[in-house]
Amino acid sequence: MEDRPGVVERAFQIARSGAVANTSELRKQLAAEGYADTIPSLAGRSISTQLTRMITEARLSGSGLPEAPADASWQDR
């Protein structure tokens, strides 16, 4: 059993980090982390709006949380 976060949780983490400029970059990051098959679950209007807002706020405030590296330890379990 993996201890990595679900796709929505991880998408929120990345969005809050300020490390991506838009949802397209966020989806690319998720795919690079092995979430490619679950990305369609982020296609809804509500979640897209939330993610866009989080990305914008993190980038404008400059206080985004540091992004976990793609080789985070939870991925190796």
Residue pairs with C-beta under 8 A, 6 or more apart in sequence:
2 74
2 75
2 77
3 74
3 77
4 10
4 72
4 74
4 75
4 77
5 13
5 74
6 38
7 30
7 35
7 38
7 39
7 41
7 42
8 41
8 42
8 47
10 30
10 33
10 35
11 26
11 30
11 42
11 47
11 51
12 50
12 51
12 54
13 65
13 67
13 68
14 20
14 26
14 29
14 30
14 67
15 26
15 50
15 51
15 54
15 55
15 58
16 54
16 58
16 64
16 65
17 58
17 64
17 65
17 66
17 67
18 55
18 58
18 59
18 61
18 62
18 63
18 64
18 65
19 29
19 64
19 67
20 26
20 29
20 55
21 55
21 59
22 52
22 55
23 42
23 48
23 51
23 52
23 55
26 51
26 55
27 39
27 42
29 70
30 36
30 38
30 39
30 42
31 39
32 70
33 70
33 75
34 75
42 48
42 51
58 64
58 65
